[in-house]
Amino acid sequence: MMNRLLLFIFICSFLSACNSTRNETHNNLSEDSVPHKGLTKSPQQSINETSFANKPESIDTVHDGWHLTMEEFYDGTVYKDKYDNGNTQYAVYALRINITKDGKRIIKDKVITPKSHSGKTDGTEFMFNNLPDVFFSPTTCYLEMYVCEPETDNCLGKILAFSPSCSVSEYYLTDCMGEEIDSSTSAISCFFAIYMHEISLPYPSQTVIDSLLRAYCAPALSEKLSHRRLTDNPIWGNGKFKPVWTKSLYFESVENKTDRAKMKFRRLPDTTLVSRTVYFQPLPRHPWVRLTDIGN
């Protein structure tokens, strides 16, 4: 699975990425490094937590009035390596998050588990891929978070946006063009999430919006989107955008065309499928795409 750290590098050019102090007691367990595992639920008192192959991590960072602390803790679920008779165990960690801005509490002791993050109710089990990547704008603290189902490439990504002027917002990410992993769609869905959040705020920062548009869009499209808001936005067409629309978002390739993709979604709770065409130029480095137009 692609390294999603790269998806947000563009923000460093216009948002202030945190220089976080991360307490790492082990190498991060990416999906490439974690062995195939089977899931068991064990009583906490019967588990010696020091025996886990993965150890909890934490972040404590201060930047431009923001203060974020985030720590992993064991929630009682264990993954066991099926290929050494269960001798190697991996803890499933939940996250506890605290955020303040200029001394004002934004989030206090918010707990997010892999299950709550996935929103799945079908019994599918997930674990966090890594600690979330953290980025700040003057208005918002963004967390880019992924959970993955063991032994599969079934992962679910979201951007959580914490702003003093509104409650937490969730935006779903997609990194596929049809059935294939694709860096262009990853970058586009990240852009959509942050742009739509910034313009949704009661007092949007035009400086942040224009910087984001310059990073991702050709001049004509930047001008087209610069002063638009949630209602009848050119990206989504008719209606007032809601973050839940991103839950159904996916992309399909256009035959013999490398400069465009079909973007499809539902304006939930309306289940009617909407199709838009996104025109873009793939780039060899971040931000991976330059959007040139969006239309029917």
C-alpha positions in Angstrom: 0.0 0.0 0.0 1.3 3.4 -0.9 3.0 5.6 1.7 0.3 8.1 2.6 2.7 10.4 4.3 3.4 11.9 0.9 -0.2 12.8 0.4 0.0 15.7 2.7 3.4 17.1 1.9 1.8 19.8 -0.2 0.4 21.3 3.0 3.9 22.2 4.2 4.0 24.9 1.6 1.0 26.8 2.9 0.0 25.2 6.2 2.3 24.9 9.1 3.1 21.2 9.6 3.9 20.3 13.1 7.4 19.5 14.3 6.1 16.9 16.7 7.9 15.3 19.6 7.0 11.7 19.1 7.8 9.1 21.8 8.7 6.1 19.8 9.7 2.9 21.7 9.7 0.8 18.5 9.7 0.9 14.8 6.3 1.7 13.4 4.3 -1.3 12.3 3.3 -0.5 8.7 1.2 -3.0 6.8 4.3 -4.0 4.9 6.2 -4.9 8.1 3.4 -6.5 10.2 3.1 -10.3 9.7 -0.2 -11.9 8.9 -2.2 -12.1 12.1 -5.4 -13.7 13.5 -7.6 -11.8 15.8 -8.5 -12.7 19.4 -10.3 -10.8 22.1 -8.6 -11.5 25.5 -9.4 -10.3 29.0 -7.0 -7.5 29.8 -6.0 -9.1 33.1 -4.8 -12.2 31.4 -2.4 -10.3 29.0 1.1 -9.2 29.9 1.3 -6.0 27.9 5.1 -6.0 28.0 5.0 -9.1 25.8 3.4 -7.3 22.8 5.7 -6.9 19.7 4.4 -3.4 19.2 4.6 -0.7 21.9 2.4 2.4 22.3 3.5 5.7 20.8 2.6 9.3 21.7 2.8 12.8 20.2 3.1 16.1 22.1 3.4 19.2 19.9 3.0 23.0 20.2 2.7 25.2 17.2 1.4 28.7 16.6 -1.1 28.6 19.4 -2.1 25.0 18.9 -1.2 22.3 21.4 -1.9 18.6 20.6 -1.3 15.5 22.6 -2.1 12.1 21.3 -1.4 8.8 22.9 -2.0 5.1 22.1 -3.4 2.8 24.8 -4.3 -0.9 24.8 -8.0 -1.6 24.4 -8.0 -5.3 25.2 -7.8 -6.7 21.6 -4.9 -8.8 20.4 -3.7 -9.9 17.0 -1.7 -13.2 17.1 0.7 -14.3 14.4 -0.8 -17.4 12.9 2.6 -18.6 11.5 4.4 -19.1 14.8 1.5 -20.7 16.7 0.4 -17.4 18.2 3.7 -16.8 20.1 4.0 -13.3 18.7 1.2 -10.9 19.8 0.3 -7.4 18.6 -1.8 -5.1 20.6 -4.7 -3.2 19.0 -4.3 0.4 20.3 -6.9 3.1 20.7 -6.1 6.8 20.6 -6.7 9.5 23.2 -6.5 13.0 21.8 -6.4 16.5 23.5 -6.3 19.7 21.5 -6.2 23.4 22.5 -6.0 26.6 20.5 -4.7 29.7 22.3 -5.4 28.1 25.6 -9.0 27.2 24.6 -10.0 23.6 24.9 -11.1 22.2 21.5 -11.1 18.5 22.3 -10.6 16.8 25.7 -9.8 13.1 26.1 -11.4 12.2 22.8 -11.0 8.4 22.4 -11.0 6.9 18.9 -10.7 3.1 18.4 -10.1 1.3 15.1 -13.7 0.1 15.2 -15.2 3.6 15.8 -13.0 5.1 13.1 -14.1 2.5 10.6 -17.8 2.8 11.4 -18.2 -0.8 10.4 -21.0 -2.8 12.1 -20.5 -6.1 10.2 -17.9 -7.5 12.6 -14.9 -6.6 10.4 -11.9 -5.9 12.6 -9.3 -3.2 12.0 -6.2 -1.7 13.5 -4.5 1.7 13.0 -1.9 1.7 10.3 0.3 4.2 12.2 -0.2 7.2 14.4 -2.1 9.9 12.4 -0.2 12.5 10.5 -0.8 16.0 12.0 -1.1 19.3 10.2 -2.2 22.8 11.2 -3.6 25.7 9.4 -4.5 29.0 11.2 -8.0 27.7 11.5 -7.8 24.0 11.9 -5.9 21.0 13.2 -6.1 18.1 10.7 -5.5 14.4 11.5 -5.0 12.0 8.6 -5.9 8.6 9.9 -6.1 5.1 8.4 -7.2 1.7 9.7 -6.6 -1.5 7.9 -8.0 -5.0 8.1 -5.3 -7.6 8.8 -4.2 -9.8 5.9 -5.9 -7.6 3.3 -5.5 -4.3 1.5 -8.9 -3.3 2.9 -8.1 0.1 4.5 -10.2 3.1 5.3 -8.9 6.6 5.5 -10.4 9.8 6.9 -9.3 13.3 7.6 -10.6 14.6 10.9 -10.7 18.4 11.1 -10.8 20.1 14.5 -11.6 23.8 14.5 -12.4 26.2 17.4 -15.5 27.5 15.5 -17.2 24.2 14.9 -17.4 20.6 16.0 -15.1 17.9 14.6 -15.7 17.1 10.9 -14.9 13.9 9.1 -14.0 13.5 5.4 -13.5 10.1 3.8 -10.5 9.5 1.6 -10.1 7.3 -1.4 -6.9 6.1 -3.1 -8.3 4.0 -5.9 -9.0 4.5 -9.6 -11.5 1.7 -10.1 -9.9 -1.2 -8.4 -6.3 0.1 -8.6 -4.3 2.1 -6.1 -3.7 5.5 -7.7 -1.8 8.5 -6.3 -3.8 11.0 -8.3 -7.1 10.1 -6.7 -5.5 10.1 -3.2 -4.2 13.6 -3.8 -7.6 14.8 -5.2 -9.6 13.4 -2.3 -7.2 15.0 0.2 -7.6 18.4 -1.6 -11.4 18.1 -1.7 -11.5 17.4 2.1 -9.3 20.3 3.2 -10.7 22.8 0.7 -14.3 22.0 1.6 -13.5 22.2 5.3 -11.8 25.6 5.0 -14.7 27.1 3.0 -17.2 25.7 5.4 -16.0 27.6 8.4 -18.0 30.6 9.8 -15.0 32.8 9.2 -13.0 31.3 6.3 -9.3 32.3 5.9 -9.0 33.5 2.3 -5.3 33.3 2.6 -5.3 29.6 3.4 -7.9 28.9 0.7 -6.0 30.7 -2.0 -2.7 29.0 -1.0 -4.4 25.6 -1.2 -5.8 26.4 -4.6 -2.4 27.6 -5.9 -0.8 24.3 -4.7 -3.4 22.1 -6.5 -5.1 23.9 -9.3 -4.3 25.6 -12.5 -4.9 29.4 -12.4 -8.3 29.4 -14.2 -9.7 26.8 -11.8 -8.2 28.5 -8.8 -10.0 31.7 -9.7 -13.2 29.7 -10.3 -13.1 28.1 -6.8 -11.5 30.9 -4.8 -14.6 32.6 -3.5 -17.1 29.8 -3.7 -18.7 28.3 -0.7 -20.7 25.1 0.1 -23.8 25.7 -2.0 -23.6 24.9 -5.7 -19.8 24.6 -5.5 -18.3 23.7 -8.9 -16.7 20.6 -7.5 -20.0 19.0 -6.4 -22.5 20.7 -8.6 -26.0 21.5 -7.3 -26.9 21.4 -3.6 -25.2 22.3 -0.4 -22.1 20.1 0.3 -22.1 17.8 3.4 -19.0 15.9 4.5 -21.0 12.7 4.5 -21.0 12.9 0.7 -17.3 11.9 0.7 -18.3 8.5 2.2 -19.6 7.4 -1.2 -16.9 9.1 -3.3 -15.0 7.0 -5.9 -13.2 7.5 -9.2 -13.3 5.6 -12.5 -10.9 5.9 -15.4 -12.0 7.3 -18.7 -11.0 5.0 -21.6 -7.9 6.1 -23.5 -7.7 9.3 -21.4 -5.0 10.0 -18.8 -6.0 13.6 -18.2 -9.4 13.0 -16.6 -11.4 10.7 -14.4 -15.1 10.2 -13.6 -15.8 11.2 -10.0 -19.0 9.5 -8.7 -20.8 10.0 -5.4 -24.2 10.3 -3.7 -25.5 13.4 -2.1 -26.5 11.4 1.0 -29.1 10.9 2.3 -30.2 11.1 -1.4 -29.0 7.9 -3.0 -29.1 9.2 -6.6 -25.6 8.6 -8.1 -24.0 11.8 -9.3 -21.2 11.8 -11.9 -18.7 14.6 -12.5 -15.6 14.8 -14.7 -12.3 15.9 -13.1 -9.6 17.1 -15.4 -6.0 17.0 -14.2 -2.3 16.7 -15.1 -0.5 14.0 -13.2 2.7 15.2 -11.6 5.9 13.2 -10.7 6.1 14.7 -7.2 3.8 16.3 -4.6 1.1 17.4 -4.8 1.0 14.6 -7.5 -1.7 16.3 -9.6 -2.6 19.7 -11.0 -6.4 20.1 -11.4 -7.3 21.9 -14.5 -11.2 21.8 -14.5 -14.2 20.1 -13.0 -17.5 19.7 -14.9 -20.3 17.4 -16.0 
